[in-house]
């Protein structure tokens, strides 16, 4: 079965994937009011522009069957998948909320922790591309956080 995967966005700006059994699946579920944001529950959901995903698995050379038995796992139904995606997004947002927002002092605080000047703690904030590059060159690992995971940047 070929699945159609669309990037969806609710009226609050939450972005998530929707997996559908056919190209008409999205339209049908949208018309029946079955689509909802897994983060906030909004039913005002639309497709975002996205690049198509091309499945070229059929172009590969067939492989010899493996000698050992493998356990197969069935993919969850689309409603279960949306619920799972929502739980993951809520968990990620909770992780972000548990960090201290140091704002524009992010690079300075990260460097001070790296050098042992202050105690390490989970922080978040803003940094320019040049500041992030300088931190990386000094062996300080930082990870960008999408705006939709950071409540402070959504306001």
C-alpha positions in Angstrom: 0.0 0.0 0.0 1.3 3.4 -0.9 0.8 6.1 1.7 0.4 9.8 0.9 2.2 12.0 3.4 1.3 15.6 3.7 2.6 18.4 6.0 -0.4 19.8 7.8 -0.8 23.0 9.9 -3.6 24.0 12.2 -4.9 27.6 12.7 -2.5 27.9 15.7 0.5 27.2 13.6 1.3 23.7 14.8 2.9 21.7 12.0 2.5 17.9 11.8 2.4 15.1 9.3 -0.8 13.4 8.0 -0.6 10.0 6.5 -3.4 9.0 4.1 -4.2 5.8 2.2 -4.8 7.7 -1.1 -4.7 11.2 -2.6 -8.4 11.5 -1.9 -8.0 10.4 1.7 -7.0 13.9 2.9 -9.9 15.5 1.1 -12.4 12.9 2.4 -11.3 13.2 6.0 -11.2 17.0 5.8 -14.7 17.1 4.4 -16.0 14.8 7.2 -14.3 16.9 9.9 -12.0 14.0 10.9 -8.7 15.9 10.9 -7.5 17.5 14.1 -4.2 19.0 15.3 -2.5 16.5 17.6 -1.1 19.3 19.8 -4.1 21.5 20.4 -7.0 19.6 18.9 -8.0 22.3 16.5 -10.1 21.0 13.6 -9.1 23.9 11.3 -6.3 22.1 9.5 -4.8 22.7 6.1 -2.1 21.3 3.9 1.2 23.1 3.7 3.2 23.4 0.5 5.8 20.6 0.5 8.1 18.8 -1.8 6.8 15.5 -3.0 8.3 12.3 -1.6 9.3 9.8 -4.2 9.3 6.1 -3.4 12.0 4.5 -5.5 12.0 1.2 -3.5 10.6 -0.6 -6.5 13.7 0.3 -8.5 16.1 -1.5 -6.3 17.4 -4.9 -7.2 15.6 -7.7 -5.4 17.5 -9.2 -2.5 17.7 -12.8 -1.6 15.4 -13.8 1.3 17.0 -13.8 4.7 17.6 -17.1 6.4 16.2 -16.0 9.8 12.6 -15.2 10.8 11.8 -11.6 11.7 9.1 -10.3 13.8 6.7 -8.1 11.9 4.9 -5.1 13.4 1.7 -3.7 11.9 1.7 0.0 11.2 -0.9 1.8 13.4 -4.1 3.2 12.0 -4.0 6.8 11.0 -6.0 7.9 14.1 -3.5 6.0 16.3 -0.6 7.6 14.3 -2.0 11.1 14.8 -2.4 10.4 18.5 1.2 9.1 18.7 2.5 12.2 16.9 0.6 14.4 19.3 2.0 12.7 22.3 5.5 13.0 20.9 5.0 16.8 20.2 3.6 17.3 23.7 6.6 15.5 25.2 9.0 17.6 23.2 7.3 20.8 24.3 7.5 19.7 27.9 11.2 19.1 27.5 11.6 22.6 26.1 9.5 24.1 28.9 11.8 22.5 31.5 14.8 24.5 30.2 15.7 27.9 31.4 15.2 30.7 28.8 18.3 32.8 28.9 17.3 34.8 25.8 20.0 36.7 24.0 22.6 35.6 26.6 22.4 32.0 25.2 25.9 32.0 23.7 27.5 33.5 26.7 25.8 31.2 29.1 26.6 28.1 27.0 30.3 29.1 26.8 30.5 29.8 30.6 29.0 26.3 31.3 31.4 24.7 28.8 34.4 26.4 30.5 33.2 25.3 33.9 32.7 28.9 35.1 29.1 28.1 36.1 27.2 24.9 36.8 25.7 23.1 33.8 22.0 23.3 33.3 19.5 22.9 30.5 19.1 26.3 28.8 17.5 27.7 25.7 17.7 31.1 24.0 18.6 32.9 20.8 21.9 33.0 19.0 22.9 34.3 15.6 24.3 31.9 12.9 27.8 33.4 13.6 27.4 32.7 17.4 26.2 29.1 16.7 29.2 28.5 14.4 31.6 29.9 17.0 30.2 27.7 19.7 30.4 24.6 17.4 34.1 25.4 16.6 34.8 25.4 20.3 33.1 22.0 20.7 29.9 23.4 22.2 27.0 21.5 20.8 23.7 23.4 20.4 20.5 22.3 18.8 18.0 24.6 17.0 14.4 24.3 18.4 11.5 25.0 16.0 9.3 27.9 17.1 6.3 25.7 17.5 8.0 23.8 20.3 8.9 26.9 22.3 5.9 28.6 24.0 8.0 31.8 24.6 8.7 32.3 20.9 5.0 31.7 19.9 3.7 34.7 21.9 
